[in-house]
């Protein structure tokens, strides 16, 4: 406290975490021992079993080998200096402050598959003119359809980033009934830098060149430009309309650094010339990239010229970033009316919404900027339809961290709360919501194709929680005159519960052998009729009863509400256009407290999870013309949903 009307605080913070994940078979060379060259290269990082995936029928697959993306070695730490100031003046409470952070990161990873490689064998390699094929046959031939792995030239390339934040706000009591809060925050995320010359590379999608840190005119930030316009206004209004009614509304903008390299992390230090992400793709979906007898070509690292710029080679995956810092941005607003019903009971209803700008396309921070278009599918091979193949000869995916999508969320939220009084309290809230957004698949070609309901959106959610102390024993409403011994038995009991009901998650219909009709983008059929949701786990929604949609004509067969799309087209069924099973669960706890002496007690507790033993189902198999189409074979949350469980516990409290 500097004065009675002026306060200040100063803080310093530091955190660090370290990750070290190694495969179980590190140091062994199973691929080399089996006669497959080019996978186990004689060093520790490339030792161990490769990852092998063999595609099956009806979306089944068989895989073995190293399943973790390891080795993974990472050290991340951050230093933070913060100061906040508060000054009161009349009806105003002014606050302002600054927050300075310095982040450091070093990450050595295997990416997706292990560094001994990921080998994929698909049905399409052995398919006929009308589809079919068998991944196992492809595997027995030794024809690898897709191959990927990471290799490093140096192992100590790290990232650094400065982050500066400034804010000012005022809380003003305009009248006895009206309070206004407004403020502004300024956020500056400096472009990340690397730890030294040659320790990072930035891909310029305009020229196809890798810009290497510290060479020529390329600085340690890859010449990425900063953004100084990240201003976050905030406004909050609270108005007491009557003695029992309050109206609240607010608006705020916020920014985020993103995740997994979108503004800080491995997107510079896991590019050439530091790391080569070798990606081998066939020219068509019936081709292959190498046979197991010959092994893959060795990863190669280019010589960096004095200018620090060279063209990204073919078959080397790369990360790409915008040439100017682009932060995910969220604008959020709400309007809520709260009403007091009794001194302990209130209800509120509000409209809550937000809009994301410069956000991810889907749930992943990146999308493939070199994904093939479906246009020309009948006449051109896959590579010829990739935008950067014509321009730079690239057939590999380009992982673009563009942060150039948007999303939105709108909801009605109703809350009723009874504060604890006379041994009872509860909180009930209901939400109707709709969240819309994009998906990373085909986003570079046609973003609108996969615009739809968010994968995590549940239209309706209701949650009720309550706590009740049973009014039994001395000093309570019932049986207050019992003996001390009886009072010890009947007093001190409490009952609490939690009930959750949610509507289902959305899913997208698919169809079998769609790789014959297209080799890129979503696999969805045409919807030409009404789909009935039966709720039956053996046939949750209307399907073709296992009869395949054949490519007879343009478009193909129609069975029930489903039709096979014309060759070289996408189906018109929307992304996430169907809804899965809902979720219902009730949890109950019964507790008994016994006082031993002043300040010391024991509690016996019984917790019952999923009291009614409700079987909550997962999403169905989405294929409309497969034998198992519409069937649900798992419980919710990929099998993690609980069946009834009872837990007893005894706790000493002092």
C-alpha positions, 0 to 999 in steps of 0.5 A: 500500500503506497497510500490509503487510495493507492495499492500496488503489487509486484510479482515474479513467476517461473515454471518449467516442465520436462518430458522424456518419453522413450519406446520400450524397445529402444536400442533394438533393430527389429526391421533391420533384423527382418531384412528391411533396409533403411529403417533402423539406421544404427543410432538410438533415435531410429532404433525400435520397431516401426509402426505398421498399419494394415487396412481392413474391411468396413473401416476396420484396421490392424496395426502393430509396432511402436504406437507412441510418437516417441522418442519425445524429449521436451523442456519448456519454461517461462519467466514472468514479471507482473505489476498491478496498480489500484487507485480509488477516486470518488465513484471510480476504482481504477486499475492498470498494470503490465505483464512481461513474459519470456518463454523458452522451448526445446522439443525433439519429437518423432512427430506421428510415427516413430523415427524408425518410420510409419508404414501403411498398407491400404486396400486401394493398392489391390482393388479392382475397377469397382473397388474392393481390395485388401490391405493384408494382400498389399502387406503380403506383397510388401508394397508400402502405400504411405511412409513417413518419418522424422530425421534431425540434422541438429538436436538442440534447436529451440524457440524463444518468445517475448510476450508483453501485456498492458491493461487499464480499467475502471469500475464506476458506480454511476448511480445507486442502481447502475455499475459500469466496468470498462477497460482495454487490454493490449497484447503483444506476442513477438514473433518467435525466434530460434536459438541460433544460426541455422536453428530454424526454417520458415516456409514461404508459400508464395515463393516455395522457399525455406528461409533459414535463420541467420543466413543472408537477410533472414533474421532469427525470427524468420522475418515474420512481422509483428502485430501491434493492433491486438487491442481487447476492449471490455465492457460490463454493465449491471443494473438493478431494475427493482429490489429483486431484479438485476440485469447484467450484460457484457462484452469482451475480446480476448486473444490466445497464443494458440497451441502446438506451434501456431505462434510458438513452438516447433513450426520453425525448428522442425522444418528444414534444415533442422528436421526433415519430415519425410513423406512418401505418397503414391501418385494415385490411390492404387500406387505404392511408394516402395517395397519392403525388400528395397526400403525407403530412400534415405532422408537428405538435408540440403546445403544451405546457401549464403542467401539462406533460401532454398526451394523446399524439396519434394516428398518432405513435409513442412510447416508453414506460418503466415508472414505476420503474427495472427492470433486466435481472437474471441469476441464474447457477449451476454445478456442475463436477467436475474430474479430473486424469488425468495431470500434463498432462491433465485433464477436467471436466464441469459443469452450467451454467445461468442464468435471466433476469428483467426481460429483453427479450421476444426480441432487441429491447429493446421490443415493441409495446404497442398490437399488435392482438389476433386476437380479432374479426378477422372483424368488427372492423378492425385499429385496433378490436382495438388495446388503446389505440385504444379507450382513447385513440384510438391506432392507432400502435405504442407501443414499450414498453421493459418489461423484463418477460420472462424466459428460461432456459439449461441446459447440460452442458459437458465440457472436456478439456485437455492442457497443453503438454508434449513439443511438444503441447497440445490443448483439447476441449470439448463443450456440450449446451444448451437456451435458452428465451425469448419473442419480441416479436411478440404479447407484449403480448397473449399472451406464451406464443404465441411462447415457444420455443427461442431463435433462437441456440440450438444444441443441440450444440457441439464444438470442438477446438483443438491445437498440435504442434511437429514433433519434428524436428532438433537436440535433438528425438526425430527426425533429431537428428544431421543437419547444420546446413544440414539442421537449418535446413530440418527444424527449427522446424516447427509444426502447429496446428488448430481444428475446430468442429462445431455442430448447426443453428439453429432456425426457424419454419415459415410459409405463404403468404397468411396475411394473409388469415387474420390481420393480427397475430401469427405466420404459422405453419400447423397441424402435423398430422403428422410433418415429415421433415428431408431435409437436401437443399438443394432440399427441406430439410424436408417441404413441400406441394411448392409446392401452396398451402394453400387456405382451404377450410373451417374449418380449411383444406386439409391437405397432408402434415403441414401444414394451413391454420389456421382463419380468424382463428386462429394455427397450432399449429406452435411457434415455432422448432420445426424445426432447420436444417443443422449447421455443420462447419469445420476450420482448419489452420495450418503455421508454420516459424520460422527464427532469424537471430540472438539475439532475431531470427527470421522466421516463414513461415506458411500458414493454410488456412481450411475445410480440407475445403471443407465447404459450410455451408448457411444456414436454408431458406425457411420457407414450407411451401406456396410454390414455393421452400418448404424450399429453401436458397439461401445459405451459413451466416451469410447467405452469410458462411460461408467456402469454402476459403481459403489465406493465406500470410504472412511475419513478422519477429520481434524 
